[in-house]
């Protein structure tokens, strides 16, 4: 038996994204952000997107290209403070922003990936983040119903991959990639190194390839992947 | 950093006990590590997926994949671990954090904390602050005693949207160390050159002042 080859070109992988799609994007700051997939999405120009991501990167980087290009209708995020463009667009009502507590965003995505409909949590029950959410009482406590998140597409950045889509990550680049890689109808992973089957030992695989639909090998990394000099 | 601020940071560093798992909020709280001995036994946690935070590195030797939650290029130490965001917040919500040191816009005498949103002015999202404030076993605030306009930040009730209710147990400021008790604010220590009357005047709620000599820091 042999595992199938899901490697493809970045153009073909991104061409499967439709206008109006909900797209999960991995990353926390620079580490784990799939900058090349985002750039291709910018080039192809799909519109009316809902992006689910921890943050909005920084001005002129990552998903800021999509926001600046008018491709984004809504963000579901935890914190956008490092991107003044995104904050300004939110304040001008040019994009809708739904904020989520960071670990609850991760858990809503995990629930989506795990085939659950929602989670119950006391996180944020006394805050503005509870507005509009269903409250249930259990064991004498008020809990929020936090609905599971699934997406049409997830854009994932891996350090290493094989053609079946088995993935391994570097350092703090795991972040939201691990959960998002389980929570979308179509999962597209870019990899800094794409080796033949067997290059990733079974023990080294962090995301099993059975979750992944397309693998794209990155060539030389663009500047966006590098150290941010402040 | 002003002298009063660096004394506050040095004093707050003594909050960290050997063997603790600790999350330091972005900004001033991060600076307390500079006051810990290099071999001090503590496990620092970063929300983006790291326990065992090592020293900050200059750009030349930084690893592009290794940052803390504030975006600083940090390093590992022997025994460090990487994990994803689901695991990172499982650690927070299950009560594995012994201590978090957080910044604040306002703290109320009942322990309510507001540190993430100023409606109409500042609303970038809470990040991980709500879970840290709600679930760390000990939540301690570091802040200037008054804001830039001189208004008190220690209040009878928070006017800004809350991060979490009743979570704060102690506050380190540039003027004092203040505990939160059943009865509200209680002065514990004074910064050098600051009097109890100064603290009372700069605090926007009743504050209990001990009859005995008050230690200074």
Interface residues (C-beta under 8 A of the other chain):
Chain A: X28 X29 X30 X31 X32 X54 X77 X78 X79 X80 X81 X82 X87 X90 X97 X99 X101 X102 X103 X104 X105 X106 X107 X110 X121 X122 X123 X124 X126 X127 X128 X129 X159 X170 X171 X172 X173 X174 X175 X176 X177 X178 X179 X225 X226 X227 X228 X229
Chain B: X46 X47 X48 X49 X50 X59 X62 X63 X64 X65 X66 X67 X69 X71 X73 X82 X83 X84 X85 X86 X88 X89 X90 X92 X93 X117 X123 X124 X125 X126 X127 X128 X130 X131 X134 X135 X161 X162 X163 X164 X165
